Amino acid sequence: MSPQNLLRVIGAGLIIQGLLFFAFAAPLTEQIFPGAGDEARHVGIIMRQSLAGMSFLGGLVIFLVRGESDRVARRVLFGCGIGLTAIALSMVRVIVTHAAVVPIPGLVIYLGTGLIAIFIATSTRR
């Protein structure tokens, strides 16, 4: 897979994630923090909606940079790989500390995509 195609996939995925986070902020917050009170749930919903905007922005920027030169695409892809892997490690920490409910498929997607992005960004060009 080319760096540009992977940037397309990551960008589109983050845009879709942002839209879904915004549309389903309340059910997602209740699922992740099942025992939260009303005030905590309200704060969680607001934070999830803010996260939705950031996810949409990041995805849009990543999607738009896909048409740049191979060198630029690889650098952005490497940054994406580091970021996605850091998110996955943060999710592992949440699982270990039992701070919230983390969906395992999400963890696998973040970690897998992050590692693939780093691999493609650092592989030699053909």
Backbone as a ProteinNet text record, in pm:
[ID]
protein_1_A
[PRIMARY]
MSPQNLLRVIGAGLIIQGLLFFAFAAPLTEQIFPGAGDEARHVGIIMRQSLAGMSFLGGLVIFLVRGESDRVARRVLFGCGIGLTAIALSMVRVIVTHAAVVPIPGLVIYLGTGLIAIFIATSTRR
[TERTIARY]
85.4	0	89.7	54.2	134.1	104.3	200.4	175.6	51.8	31.3	-84	-215.1	-221.1	-343.7	-370.1	-264.1	-283.2	-325.5	-271.6	-317	-464.3	-506.3	-647.8	-734.6	-692	-767.8	-771.7	-655.6	-650.2	-734	-719	-795.4	-944.8	-988.2	-1131.3	-1181.9	-1101	-1140.3	-1157.5	-1066.9	-1078.1	-1196.1	-1224.7	-1341.6	-1469.2	-1479.9	-1597.7	-1607.2	-1493.6	-1492.7	-1543	-1498.5	-1543.3	-1693	-1746.8	-1891.1	-1968.9	-1919.7	-1986.9	-1976.3	-1859.2	-1843.6	-1941	-1960	-2051.3	-2195.7	-2231.9	-2370.8	-2409.7	-2316.7	-2347.2	-2269.2	-2249.8	-2171.4	-2232.4	-2363.2	-2427.7	-2418.4	-2459.2	-2449.9	-2306.5	-2211.7	-2072.4	-2020.9	-2055.1	-2011.3	-2071.5	-2198.9	-2263.9	-2206.1	-2165.4	-2107.4	-1966.8	-1888.6	-1751.4	-1745	-1834.6	-1839.8	-1977	-2002.6	-2137.7	-2191.8	-2108.1	-2158	-2154.1	-2134.7	-2119	-2251.8	-2243.2	-2362.3	-2400.6	-2510.2	-2561.4	-2462.8	-2402.2	-2308.3	-2184.4	-2130.8	-2014.2	-2048.8	-2168.1	-2211.6	-2219.7	-2272.8	-2284.4	-2145.9	-2050.7	-1913.9	-1853.5	-1875.8	-1824.9	-1879.8	-2007.5	-2069.6	-2008	-1989.2	-1927.6	-1784.1	-1709.3	-1572.1	-1568.3	-1660.9	-1665.3	-1698.2	-1788.2	-1820.5	-1701.2	-1624.4	-1502.5	-1400.7	-1388	-1298.6	-1342.1	-1471.7	-1523.5	-1473.6	-1477.2	-1428.3	-1280.2	-1201.6	-1057.7	-1028.6	-1103.7	-1086.5	-1120.4	-1228.5	-1269.2	-1161.7	-1110.5	-1006.5	-880.5	-833.5	-713.9	-732	-846.7	-874.3	-877.9	-935.8	-943.7	-804.7	-721.2	-584.7	-506.2	-516.2	-444.4	-496	-625.6	-683.6	-636.2	-628.5	-589.7	-440.8	-356.3	-212.6	-172.8	-264.8	-233.1	-180	-213.2	-170.2	-33.1	32	164.7	271.2	394.8	505.2	520.3	591.1	611.7	684.1	780.1	856.5	765.1	680.9	588.2	488.1	435.3	337.7	397.4	520.7	585.8	608.4	643.9	665.9	534.8	428.6	297.9	251.8	273.8	235.4	311.7	439.5	518	460.1	424.1	359.6	228	149.5	23	49.6	151.2	184.9	221.1	301.7	339.5	215.6	132.7	12.4	-85.3	-111.4	-206	-153.3	-23	36.9	29.7	50.4	38.8	-104.1	-202.4	-342.3	-367.1	-313.8	-331.9	-267.6	-148.5	-82.1	-160.8	-219	-304.3	-426.3	-481.6	-597.1	-557.5	-438	-389.6	-378.1	-327.8	-317.5	-454.8	-553.6	-689.7	-742.9	-713.1	-756.9	-689	-558.4	-482.4	-527.8	-556.8	-597	-747.6	-821.1	-967.1	-1035.2	-982.3	-1037.3	-1166.1	-1181.9	-1301.3	-1308.4	-1416.8	-1434.5	-1378.2	-1283.4	-1221.8	-1258.4	-1314.1	-1346.5	-1218.1	-1200.8	-1080.9	-1066.5	-1174.5	-1157	-1098.9	-1138.5	-1082.6	-933.6	-894.9	-753.5	-673.4	-724.8	-655.3	-644.7	-750.3	-748.3	-644.5	-643.8	-545.7	-402.8	-377.5	-242.4	-197.8	-283.8	-249	-223.6	-311.6	-295.2	-169.9	-143.9	-24	103.6	109.9	230.1	247.3	137.6	145.6	192.2	141.6	181.3	330.9	382.6	526.3	606.3	560.4	632.5	637.6	522.2	518.7	597.6	589.4	662	813.3	860.7	1004.9	1059.5	971.5	1020.2	1081.4	1174.2	1240.3	1145.7	1163.9	1079	1120.2	1023	1053.2	1075.3
-117.7	0	123.7	221.3	343.4	433.8	521.5	614.9	701.4	742.7	826.5	753.1	625.9	548.4	526.6	501.1	482.9	614.5	727	856.5	877.8	833.9	843.7	763.2	642.8	555.7	613.8	657.2	713.2	840	928.3	1053.4	1029	941.7	911.3	846.5	758	693.4	792.8	889.1	988.9	1083	1114.5	1198.3	1125.1	999.2	919.3	904.3	879.8	869.2	997.9	1111.2	1239.9	1258.6	1224.5	1236	1143.4	1021	925.5	967.4	1016.8	1064.7	1177.4	1267.5	1378.7	1330.2	1244.3	1197.6	1108.5	1029.3	933.2	961.3	1089	1125.5	1069.5	1079.7	1033.3	881.5	800.9	655.9	606.6	667	625.4	656.3	773.4	811.5	718.6	685.7	595.3	454.1	411.9	278.7	272.3	378.1	377.9	399.7	483.2	511	471.4	341.4	294.9	344	368.5	407.3	556.8	637.7	782.1	848.2	950.6	1028.1	1123.8	1195.9	1285.9	1395.3	1457	1566.4	1515	1403	1343.4	1301	1245.4	1204.6	1326.7	1437.8	1560.9	1611.7	1611.4	1653.5	1559	1429.6	1331.9	1353.8	1386.5	1411	1534.5	1640.2	1761.8	1734.2	1659.4	1625.7	1538.2	1445.6	1359	1439.9	1538.3	1623.5	1709.7	1757.1	1832.2	1741.5	1620.1	1522.4	1493.4	1493.3	1469.6	1576	1700.9	1809	1796.1	1760.2	1742.7	1624.8	1517.2	1401.8	1438	1512.2	1555.2	1645.1	1740.3	1830.7	1753.4	1666.4	1587.6	1501.1	1436.4	1352	1430.8	1549.6	1633.6	1677.3	1720.2	1761.4	1643.7	1528.2	1409.7	1369.7	1373.7	1338.5	1434.9	1562.4	1661.9	1658.2	1610.3	1607.9	1487.9	1398.9	1277.2	1306	1422.6	1455.2	1520.1	1537.7	1600.5	1501.5	1547.1	1462.1	1339.9	1240.5	1116.7	1143.8	1234.1	1266.1	1325	1419.6	1482.3	1378.7	1297.8	1195.7	1098.7	1056.9	964.1	1027.7	1155.9	1223.5	1235.7	1273.2	1283.7	1144.9	1045	908.3	859.1	893.5	855.6	921	1048.1	1116.8	1052.5	1013.4	942.8	812.2	740.7	613.4	629.3	730	755.9	793.8	880.5	924	811.3	730.3	619.5	515	489.3	395.9	450.8	581.5	643.2	632.7	651.6	635.7	492.3	395.4	254.8	225.6	278.4	256.7	321.4	436	500.5	414.4	352.1	263.3	141.5	89.1	-24.4	17.2	137.6	187.4	196.2	241.6	250.6	111.5	14.6	-123.2	-177.4	-156.4	-209.7	-147.3	-18.3	50.4	41.2	-19.5	-32.7	102.9	204.9	340.2	355.9	278.8	286	159.6	145	31.8	70.2	-8	18.9	-94.9	-62.5	-168.2	-225.4	-354.1	-420.5	-403.1	-411.9	-389.5	-251.4	-150.5	-16.9	-13.5	-79.4	-87.3	-154.9	-265.7	-340.1	-254.4	-182.1	-97.3	13.4	83	190.4	137	28.2	-26	-79.5	-155.7	-211.2	-103.3	-4.3	103.9	184.9	209.9	284.2	212.9	83	6.8	-5.1	-24.7	-30.3	104.2	213.6	346.8	369.4	330.4	345.3	259.2	136.7	46.4	103.3	147.8	201.1	330.8	415.2	542.8	523.6	417.7	396.5	297.4	232.2	136	210.9	144.8	206.7	212.9	316.6	334.7	237.2	194.7	99.2	172.6
0	0	0	-79.2	-87.5	32.8	67.8	177.7	152.2	29	-3.1	21	-15.4	6.9	155.7	231.7	375.7	441.4	395.3	445.8	414.2	297.8	259.1	356.1	387.9	477.9	619.8	670.5	805.8	813.9	715.1	714.5	710.6	621.3	611.5	740.1	798.2	923.2	1036.6	1046.5	1153.1	1130.5	1004.8	974.8	1015.9	977.8	1013.8	1165.4	1230.2	1376.5	1439.9	1389.9	1443.4	1429.1	1313	1291.5	1384.8	1401.7	1489.7	1636.3	1677.4	1814.8	1843.7	1748.1	1769.6	1774.6	1680.1	1671.5	1789.6	1839.2	1945.2	2073.6	2105.1	2223.8	2351.9	2367.3	2490.8	2507.8	2408.2	2429.2	2446.9	2375.8	2390.8	2531.1	2581.9	2716.4	2821.3	2807	2902.6	2895.3	2775.2	2759.4	2819.8	2802.9	2852	3002.8	3055.8	3200	3253.7	3270.3	3304.3	3438.4	3537.3	3668.9	3696	3593.6	3613.4	3649.6	3733.3	3770.2	3658.1	3679.8	3576.1	3539.2	3638.9	3610.3	3537.4	3582	3517.1	3374.5	3355.1	3222	3130	3182.3	3103.3	3060.8	3153.2	3122.2	3017.6	3032.8	2936.5	2796.5	2787.8	2657.4	2592.2	2670.1	2616	2570.5	2649.5	2612.1	2486.5	2474.6	2356.7	2231.8	2244.9	2130.2	2090.9	2188.1	2157.2	2088.8	2138.2	2076.4	1933.5	1909.6	1775	1678.4	1722.2	1636.7	1607.1	1706.8	1686.2	1593.7	1608.3	1521.6	1377	1358.7	1224.8	1163.4	1241.3	1192.4	1153.2	1241.1	1211.6	1088.6	1078.9	963.5	834.2	838.7	719.6	674.7	768.2	734.4	676.2	739.9	691.7	553.3	534	404.2	295.5	326.5	226.5	192.5	282.5	257.7	170.2	143.3	68.2	-72	-128.8	-264.4	-271.4	-159.2	-158.7	-205.5	-209.5	-255.3	-165.2	-216	-141.1	-9.5	-11.2	110	217.1	178.5	273.3	323.9	233	271.5	372.8	351	444.1	580.8	584.2	712.1	790	720.4	786.4	831.2	747.5	782.1	904.5	914.3	1032	1157.4	1146.6	1259.2	1297.1	1197.2	1223.4	1296.4	1252.4	1315.2	1461.3	1491.7	1630.4	1711.8	1656.9	1728.4	1753.3	1651.9	1667.3	1765.7	1762.5	1857.7	1999.5	2014.9	2147.6	2200.5	2113.7	2155	2200.7	2126	2163.3	2298.4	2322	2451.5	2564.8	2538.7	2637.9	2668.2	2565.9	2585.4	2669.9	2646.8	2726.9	2872.9	2897	3034.7	3100.6	3027.6	3081.5	3115.5	3030.1	3055.4	3181.5	3193	3306.3	3438.1	3437.4	3560.7	3587.2	3497.2	3509.5	3523.4	3455.5	3466.2	3385.8	3279.8	3195.8	3111.3	3039.7	2949.1	2812.6	2763.9	2634	2539.4	2422.7	2326.2	2263.7	2276.2	2225.3	2073.5	1993.5	1848.8	1817.5	1892.1	1871.9	1901.7	2010.1	2046	1934.5	1883.9	1777.7	1651	1616.7	1496.2	1511.6	1625.1	1646.6	1641.9	1715	1721.4	1584.8	1520	1388.7	1285.3	1279.9	1182.9	1213.6	1340.8	1379.1	1339.1	1364.9	1330.2	1179.1	1107.1	960.4	905.3	962	916	936.9	1052.7	1078.9	982.2	959.2	868.4	726.9	675.8	539.4	529.4	631.2	628.1	628.8	692.8	703.6	601.8	526.9	426.7	309	243.4	128.4	10.4	-69	-188.1	-296.1	-374.7	-483.4	-611.6
[MASK]
++++++++++++++++++++++++++++++++++++++++++++++++++++++++++++++++++++++++++++++++++++++++++++++++++++++++++++++++++++++++++++++

